[in-house]
Structures are given as structure tokens and as C-alpha cells.
Amino acid sequence: MLAPIFSPKRLLLCSRENANRVASRLFDVQSGRISIVRTGNPLQPFRVCTTPALGDHVEVEMVS
């Protein structure tokens, strides 16, 4: 099976760097914990959340 081909825009939006930008913006406007979680899904490899689920692979955690 061939790997899916994603557009350059999708690659930018799905990047770890973009997840860091989103997490930083959320951290600036709300107190508490912000996490960047690796999902294992090629369409959304990273997710920014305030409460990671048990078993989520947390890449970065920001706590105020």
C-alpha cells in the first residue's frame, strides 16, 4: 500500500511546530495545563488539549 500524499498546506498545519504555536497561544489566554499529544493518526499527528486522556502520548506539557 502506498503512503498517502498530503498537500504542503496540510503538512504545515499538521506539523509539531504548528502544534507548538497553537499551544502557546492557548497558554497565553488561559491558565492551567496545555498538552501537545501525539495521536498516531497521519491526518492529525498532533493534538493540543487541556486534559489528555489516559494513555495519550504527551509530547509537551505547559503548566501555569
N, C-alpha and C positions, 0 to 999 in steps of 0.2 A: 504494500500500500504506500502511495506517495504521501509525503507530508503536505499539509495544506499550505497554500501560498497566500500570505497576508499582504495587504497594501501597506505602503510606507506610513500612512496616517495611523493605521491600526497598530503597527509596530511601535510608533511613538506613544500612542495613548496607552498601550499595554505594557510599557516599559517600567522598570523599577524606579527610574528617575522620575517619571510622571507620578507614580505612587508616592514617592517622597515629597513631591511638590504638593499634592493633594493633602497628604497627612500634615504637612507643615502649615498649610492654610487652615485646616480644621483645628489644629493645636493652638493656633493664634486666636481663634474666636471662641473656643470652648475649653473649659477646664476638664481635667480627668485624664483618662488613658486613651491614646490613639495607637492602633497597631497596624502594621502592614503585614498581611498574611499571604503566604504562597499557596495557591489553590490547586495547582496541578492541571488546570484547565487551560489549553493553549489559547482559547479565545479571551480568557481573563486570568492571566497567570498570577497577578497580584490583586489583592483587595484591601481597601482601607476600611477599618471598622473600629468601633468604640468598645465592643465586647467580643473578642474572638471566642469561637466555640471550642469546647474541649476537643483536643486532638488537632486543632489547626496548627500549621507550621508558621509560627510568628517569626518574621524576618527582622522587624524593627519594632520597638515599643517606645513611645514617648509618654512620659508621666509628669503631671504637674503637681 
